[in-house]
């Protein structure tokens, strides 16, 4: 499925590293693509860290376990919102081919979750024990999780987002984002999520995001937290070249 028609009033769709499509349409999918970029970026970094971080480096593994908790919470929240509200709404409005895509989205989420839970257990083990077997097993599970999530994000970007652009109005998407993806997030969570989300996003794209409604607050939070976030990144991934 694809959306090829363009309109001069449609928003510009951002493109980030690893992204496989950016379907034109009336809905600005910027934050969806930012989240996908963060998920890809993180699993690449975690996979590399598991391969090279010595099992004896307690400090690094504790930092990696804490960093994994941030990643997995963000991914779980993102997938839960899609499963709870987005896919059911789209199922009501699309054709048989579209419904097959959306059911596949749910199935792919269900297949990814057990791998990520096993990875969490691996990080927890290594944060407390110098277990070389656990490190090797975690590296294998992370590689599998990275592959499965990459395929899911590719499928979502090439097919599911095309459905969004066909059947949702910008106002409906804005309500979904507010009700299912941002509502209820505490300030303490925002302080962690804002620098995480824009980490390694090109500066020009980051400025576009901060220029959106509500972006001024995110800019302030990023300025307040970026140095602390960077220090913790350096600790967690210090063995990654």
Secondary structure as GFF3:
##gff-version 3
##sequence-region A 1 241
A	DSSP	alpha_helix	30	52	.	.	.	ID=ss1
A	DSSP	alpha_helix	58	81	.	.	.	ID=ss2
A	DSSP	pi_helix	82	86	.	.	.	ID=ss3
A	DSSP	alpha_helix	87	91	.	.	.	ID=ss4
A	DSSP	alpha_helix	96	128	.	.	.	ID=ss5
A	DSSP	alpha_helix	132	155	.	.	.	ID=ss6
A	DSSP	pi_helix	156	160	.	.	.	ID=ss7
A	DSSP	alpha_helix	161	167	.	.	.	ID=ss8
A	DSSP	alpha_helix	170	176	.	.	.	ID=ss9
A	DSSP	pi_helix	177	182	.	.	.	ID=ss10
A	DSSP	alpha_helix	187	198	.	.	.	ID=ss11
A	DSSP	alpha_helix	203	210	.	.	.	ID=ss12
A	DSSP	alpha_helix	215	236	.	.	.	ID=ss13
###
